[in-house]
Amino acid sequence: MDEKKEHAPETDGGPISLDRFLSVDLRVARVQSAERVAGTDRLLKLQIDLGSEQRQIVAGIATSYQPEELVGRKIVVVANLQPARVRGVESQGMLLAADGGEGPVVATFDQDVVPGTRVR
């Protein structure tokens, strides 16, 4: 009989100050579209609505989600992350997900929240 492993939270060295935490701009975003990144099995390219602007992010969640099941979902993104190129595709933020043991589990909301709302 296989039992799922319990995953202990990973830490990077201890507590941080409230000021440091507040410097991370967590926002609600609505996924407008999603597609696989060519040449990879793990990456999805998402077009998101942050209320006042549209952005593109790349996320390593394709092993757990089909692109079409993400469209319309409200997710949590780090909005003030410096843009980066992932496998040649620009990513303008990062979504939050937990390691669910079987793969990533995206942080979402169980009630309607307006895109762009700050998460705290």
C-alpha positions as CSV (number, residue, x, y, z in Angstrom):
1,M,0.0,0.0,0.0
2,D,1.4,3.4,-1.1
3,E,1.0,6.3,1.3
4,K,1.5,9.9,0.2
5,K,4.5,11.5,1.7
6,E,4.0,14.4,4.0
7,H,6.0,17.4,2.8
8,A,7.6,19.6,5.3
9,P,7.6,23.3,4.5
10,E,10.9,24.4,3.1
11,T,12.5,27.5,4.6
12,D,15.3,29.7,3.5
13,G,16.8,30.7,6.8
14,G,14.2,31.9,9.2
15,P,11.8,34.7,9.8
16,I,11.6,37.9,7.7
17,S,10.5,41.3,8.8
18,L,7.0,42.6,8.1
19,D,8.6,45.3,5.9
20,R,10.3,42.7,3.7
21,F,7.1,40.7,3.4
22,L,5.1,43.8,2.4
23,S,7.7,44.5,-0.3
24,V,6.3,41.5,-2.2
25,D,3.3,42.7,-4.2
26,L,0.9,39.7,-4.3
27,R,-2.1,40.4,-6.5
28,V,-5.2,38.6,-7.8
29,A,-5.1,37.8,-11.5
30,R,-7.6,36.2,-13.8
31,V,-6.3,33.8,-16.4
32,Q,-7.4,34.9,-19.8
33,S,-5.7,32.2,-21.8
34,A,-3.2,29.4,-21.4
35,E,-1.1,27.3,-23.8
36,R,1.8,24.9,-23.6
37,V,5.3,26.3,-24.3
38,A,6.7,24.5,-27.3
39,G,9.5,22.0,-26.6
40,T,8.7,21.5,-22.9
41,D,6.5,19.2,-20.9
42,R,6.3,21.3,-17.8
43,L,5.7,24.9,-18.9
44,L,2.5,26.8,-19.6
45,K,2.3,30.4,-20.9
46,L,-0.6,32.3,-19.3
47,Q,-2.1,35.6,-20.4
48,I,-3.4,37.2,-17.2
49,D,-5.6,40.2,-16.3
50,L,-4.3,42.2,-13.3
51,G,-7.2,44.7,-13.4
52,S,-5.2,47.7,-14.6
53,E,-3.0,45.7,-17.1
54,Q,-2.5,42.5,-19.0
55,R,0.6,40.4,-18.6
56,Q,2.2,37.1,-19.6
57,I,3.7,34.7,-17.2
58,V,5.3,31.3,-17.6
59,A,4.7,28.6,-15.0
60,G,5.9,25.1,-14.5
61,I,2.5,23.6,-13.9
62,A,1.7,21.7,-17.1
63,T,2.2,18.3,-15.4
64,S,-0.8,19.1,-13.2
65,Y,-3.0,21.3,-15.4
66,Q,-4.4,21.3,-18.9
67,P,-4.3,24.9,-20.3
68,E,-8.1,25.0,-20.8
69,E,-8.9,24.2,-17.2
70,L,-7.0,27.3,-16.0
71,V,-8.9,29.8,-18.2
72,G,-11.2,32.0,-16.0
73,R,-9.5,31.0,-12.7
74,K,-8.5,33.7,-10.2
75,I,-4.9,33.0,-9.1
76,V,-2.3,34.7,-6.9
77,V,0.7,36.3,-8.6
78,V,3.9,38.1,-7.5
79,A,3.3,41.3,-9.5
80,N,6.6,43.1,-8.7
81,L,8.9,40.3,-9.7
82,Q,11.6,41.4,-12.2
83,P,10.7,40.0,-15.7
84,A,12.7,37.0,-16.9
85,R,13.0,34.8,-20.0
86,V,12.0,31.2,-19.5
87,R,12.9,28.9,-22.4
88,G,12.9,32.0,-24.6
89,V,9.5,33.2,-23.5
90,E,9.1,36.4,-21.4
91,S,7.5,36.0,-18.0
92,Q,6.3,39.1,-16.2
93,G,5.5,37.7,-12.8
94,M,5.1,34.4,-11.0
95,L,2.0,32.5,-9.9
96,L,1.9,30.9,-6.4
97,A,1.6,27.1,-6.1
98,A,2.2,24.5,-3.5
99,D,4.0,21.2,-4.0
100,G,1.1,18.8,-3.8
101,G,3.2,15.7,-3.9
102,E,1.8,14.6,-7.2
103,G,2.7,18.0,-8.7
104,P,2.1,21.7,-8.3
105,V,-1.3,22.9,-6.9
106,V,-2.1,26.5,-7.9
107,A,-3.3,28.9,-5.2
108,T,-6.8,30.0,-6.2
109,F,-9.9,31.6,-4.5
110,D,-13.2,30.0,-3.5
111,Q,-15.0,33.3,-3.8
112,D,-15.1,36.0,-6.5
113,V,-12.2,38.5,-6.1
114,V,-11.6,41.4,-8.5
115,P,-8.4,41.1,-10.5
116,G,-5.7,43.5,-9.2
117,T,-6.8,43.2,-5.6
118,R,-3.8,43.0,-3.3
119,V,-3.3,39.8,-1.4
120,R,-2.1,40.2,2.2
